[in-house]
Amino acid sequence: MNKIDLNKYQEFVQEVTSGASNSTMMLNQRLIDLDRDTGVNMALLLTAAIGLAAEGGEFCEIPKKVVFQGKPLDEDTIFHMKRELGDVMWYWINACRALNLDPNEVIAENVRKLEAVSGVNMSLLLTGAVGISAEGGEFMEIVKKCIFQGKPMDEDTQFHAKRELGDIMWYWINSCRALNLDPNEVIAENVRKLEKRYPGGSFDAYYSENRQDGDL
């Protein structure tokens, strides 16, 4: 077996990586161009895409530990999942904001898309956790290609992003169903959590990094 020269591979990777990925200045210019040419809030979109992928992973981590590592599925664990679902929704709403999408219309489009699908048999909790993570990655893929690889942020791309957000919501609702949670209460808990975390009513880097006990 030939030994791989990682230094040579690193040089190869650099050559086949886009300018917006290799250079902060080119990335900044790409974001400015997209903001100007499409009317999409790219800072908000990137925040939402990264947040959906990250928070979906955090939610998925909990059922993984319950199913495979013996973590008890007790009241504290369910409350933890409730909070993670609230975080997913927060980023999901920001993704809709960035793309100027009506959140209700995103869900309606998801319903229209799924009307022709039948016979789906799922274990809701695991399906919801894996689905949020997977669909968050698909949404992130669109944003990544627009920012770093020159994909146009045109009407078709925004419609694709809208559909992916609908898919995330579908899995999010199934996660709530699996845990017998009222979706409105999940969002209300997210509001309570953030109001308590930021007593001044707005984001504060200090409180973000120095959280109280129990602030998940």
Buried (B, 14 or more C-beta within 10 A) or exposed (E): EEEEEEEEEEEEEEEEEBBBBBEEEBBEEBBEEBBEEBEBBBEBBBBBBBBBBBBBBBBBBBBBBBBEEEBEBEEEBBBBBBBBBBBBBBBBBBBBBBBEBEBEEBBEBBEEEEEEEEEEEEEBBBBBBBBBBBBBBBBBBBBBBBBBEEBEBEEEBBEBBBBBBBBBBBBBBBBBEBBEBEBEEBBEBBEEBBEEBBEEEEEEEEBEEEEEEEEB
